[in-house]
Amino acid sequence: AVVSTQSTGLEEGAAIRSIAFHSTGDYMLMGMDHPIIRLYDYETLKCFVSSNNHAQHTLPVSAICWNTDCTMYASCSMDGSIKLWDGVSSRCIKTFSEAHSGAEVTSIQFSRNGKYVLSSGKDSVVKLWEVTSGNVLNEYVGVTQQSHRTGAMFNHTEDLIIAPDEKGMAVGCWDARTAEPHPQLVTGHNNVIRTVQHSPTMPAFMSCSDDFRARFWYYRGI
């Protein structure tokens, strides 16, 4: 593999926590250790922010993501809220305040059809939200997520939800529709699992840990 050298760079005034590219590759969202979300033009590096400062988060942004067609994006924050934004105007469409009982919201992900949002927080609960109503459809419990931004995500078919358990160094798994738990996967990691990333095309995922290891998992029959 050939890795080209960096041709352009960005320097911000706060730690960068999350980046999400637009599907065209022309724009990228940036969430930082700061309440205001940045939208950058990739070619010019021109920065755009929402014109309504009152709609911004009040504490640093933990994570950010686009929906599939990039008509909307979502953000979550240390202030305990989830916000949905118009993908063109960057206008805040909806705010889910105290989404995780006031605890920091650590991850956010849209379903493929854009109708639902999956979030996790430091209250050790994973939640499935309906975008239009703002209602919680399901809660997935059984893992500990209190000290680290460990997150949760759909599997490739969106039939399952997976999330790391920072206490047991395991990975929790639930039926997405019923919230019924499956047996936790004992990973063999000997330190906190910081993130899991599921393949978009097959029943497989990676677990990445503070034990300096990343492990590949392939599963059947869940």
N, C-alpha and C positions, 0 to 999 in steps of 0.2 A: 504494500500500500504506500502511496505517495501522499505525504502531508504537506500542503502548501504553507508558506509562511504567512503570518498575519499581515493584512494590508491596511486594515482600519481598526480602530479601537474606540471604546467608550470609557469615559471616566466619570463616575458619579460621586456624590458626596456622602453616600451611605452604602452599607453592605448590600449586595444584590442577592436576593433570596430566590427569585423565580423568573424565568423567561419563557415566553410562549410565542412561537412564530405563527403568523397568519398563513392560511393555506396557500396563498399565492407566493409566499416567501418575500413579499415586498415590505412587510411591516412586522414589528415585534413588540409585544407587551413586556413591560419590566416591572416587577414588584420588588420593593426594597425595604430596608430597615427604616422606612419612612411611610407616612400615611398616603401619599399621593402616587397614583399609578402613572407611569410614563408609557406613551405609545411612540415608537420611533419608526421613521422611514428608513429602511435598511440602506438604501443607496445614498441618501443625503445626510443621514443621521440627524435629521431635523426632529425635534421632540414636540409632542403634542400632549396636553393634559385636558381634563374636563374643565369646562368654563365655570362650572358650579363648585366652588370650593367647599360649600356646606354639604355636598353630597359625598365627599371623600371619607375614607376611613379616618378614625381619630388616633389610631396607633399603627405601627408598622404592618405592612402587607406580608402575609405568610406564604400565599400561593395564588396563582392566576392561571386561567386557561380559556381557550376559545371553544365555542361549540363547533360542530362539524362543518357547517357552511360559513362560519365566521360572521354571522349576523349578530352575534351576541358574545360577550365574554363574562366570566365570573371571577370574583376575587374573594379572598377570605383573609382575616386579619387577627392580630393579637387583641383587637378590641372586642372580639367575640361575635362579629357580624359576618354575614355573607352578602355580597352585593352583585347584582346583575346589571350589565351595562350594554347599551346599544353599540353594535360593532362598527357603525359608521360615524355617529355623532359623539360617541363616548359619553352619552347622557346616562345617568344612573336611572335604571328602570324600576328596580325593586331592591329593598333592603330587608334581609332577615336578621333582625336584631336579637342578640343573645341566643344565637342559633344552637349553641351547645352549653346552655345554662350559664352563659357569661364567660365560660372558659375560652381560651384561644382556639380558633378554628385553624387546623393545621394543613388540610388538603381539600381540594375541590376538583370534581371531574363531571363533565356533561355525559349523559347517555348519547348514543349515536344519533337518535332521533331528535335530540335537543329538548325533549319534554321533561327530563329529570336531571337532577343534580345530586351527586354523591359527595358527602362531606365527612370529615372526621375531626375530632377535637380532643383537647386535653381533659375532657370529662370521661374519656375511655368509651365513647359511644360513636358509632358510625351511623349516619342518617341518610335516608333517601328522600329528596324533596321533589314535589311537583312544581315546575317552573311557573305555570300560569297562576296557580292558587297560592303558592308559598306554603302549602301544607306539608307536614312530614308524613310520608306514606309508610315508612318502615324504620325501625331502629334495630341495629345489630350490636349486641352486647356480648361480652365474654373475654375481651382482650383488655390489657392495661396499656393506656397511652396517656401518660401524665407528665413526663419529663422531656420528651423529644418530639420533634415534628416527623412522625413516622408514617402517617397517611393511610389511605385505603383506596382500592380501585376495583373496577369491574374486571371479570375475565373476558375472554375473546367473544363469547356469545352473550354476555351480559346476564347469564343465568346465575352466576355466582358472584359473591363479593369476597375479596381477600384483604386482610390487614395484619400487620405484624403485631405481636404481643411483646412489649419491651420487658416485661417481667419474666416471662417464661422462655424468651428467645425462640418462640414458635410463631407460626402463621395461622391466624384464625380464618375460617371459611364459613360462609352462610349461603343459604338459598336466597337469591335476590328477591323473589316474590313473596315468600312466606316468612323470611327472617329466621328460619330454622337453622341452627348451627350444625355443621359437619365436624367430625373430629379434627382437632388442631394438628397441624403438621409439625412434628418435632424436627427442627432443622439441623441440629448439631452445631449451630453457631454458639460461641461461648461469650458473646458480648451482644449489646443491643443491636437489633436489626433496624437500620435507619430507613430503609425503603424496600418495597417490593414493586417490580415492574412486570406486568403481564404481557405476553405476546399478543398482538392484535389478530393473529391468524390461527393459532393452535393452542392446545391445552398445556401451556408451559409458562413459567415465570422465573425471574431472577430474584434472589434475596441478597441484600447487600448489608454488611454488618461492620460494626466497630472492631470486630476481630480481624480486620484486614482481608476478609474473604467475601467473594461473591459466589453464590451457588445457583446452579441451573436445576430447575425441577420440571419434570414432565409427569402428568397425572392422568389416570383413566378411572372411570367407574365411580366418580363422586356423585 
